Each structure stands twice: as structure tokens, then as C-alpha cells.
Amino acid sequence: MSELKIERIFESDPETVFAFVTEGEKLLQWWGHEGMTIPEHNLDFSGPGPWMATLVGAEGGRYKMSGEVIAVDPPNSVEFTWGWHDENDERGHDSKVRFEVKAVEDGTHFKMIHSGLANEDSVNGHEQGWTSAYRKLERLLN
């Protein structure tokens, strides 16, 4: 199994960053690749329980993912499982995502660890997706 780590420094305080990575209304402002919409979702990482989101690209492609929030430690971290669905809505390989939030001198250090990815191709694909989403998050928090 492979792992992806991405780190950012945001100018906002840790509580604000934590809200943007856990609360559904705020997640919807940055979740998914740039240019995608989220017409169907249950995005809420503020407490344990199921979550799901369907992304729709400009060309009309639909990409569904879902999982379970398994640990929440406000305002420090949240951890959840992640799996993509296929064209028959069958959930595939399970991986795990952890967001960590920590106060630093100039704002907040944010780290995302996406572990249990199937292979390097999966790491590369997820890196492109997360990087695109984090550009949107940076615009909101800086």
C-alpha cells in the first residue's frame, strides 16, 4: 500500500481551518477538483458517521466517493475512510484520510495523510485531485 502526504500553511487560525475541513457547508466550498460541482453529498466530518459525495465534471462525468468518519479530535484532527464507487455504484478499495491542524506562528499548519492507496498510480491521481482542491481552500483561508 502507498501513502500521500500534503502540507500547507494557512493564514487563518486553527479553529477556522478545522471548521473548513469538517463542516459540510464549508467543505462544499472547496471539495473536489476545480471546475467540478457536487450535486449529491452528505459531507460532514464533524462527528463519526457515514459520508458521501458525487462530483460532476464539466464534461458530465460522475465520480462518487464515500466512507465513514472514524475519529474526530476538534480542533486538531479528523480521520475518515475513503472509497471510490464504480459505474454500478459498488464501493471499491478502502483507503484512509487524516487531516491534522496545528497552530504555528503565522497561522495554521495543515497536513493531509491519505494512506492505504493501492499503488503509485493511485497516489499520483489522488495528489492531482487533492492539490486542485487545496488551491480552492487556499483562496478561502489566505
Secondary structure by P-SEA (a helix, b strand, c coil): cbbbbbbbbbcccaaaaaaaaccaaaaaaccccccccccccccccccbbbbbbbbbcccbbbbbbbbbbccccccccccbbbbbbcccccccccbbbbbbbbbccccbbbbbbbcccccaaaaaaaaaaaaaaaaaaaaacc
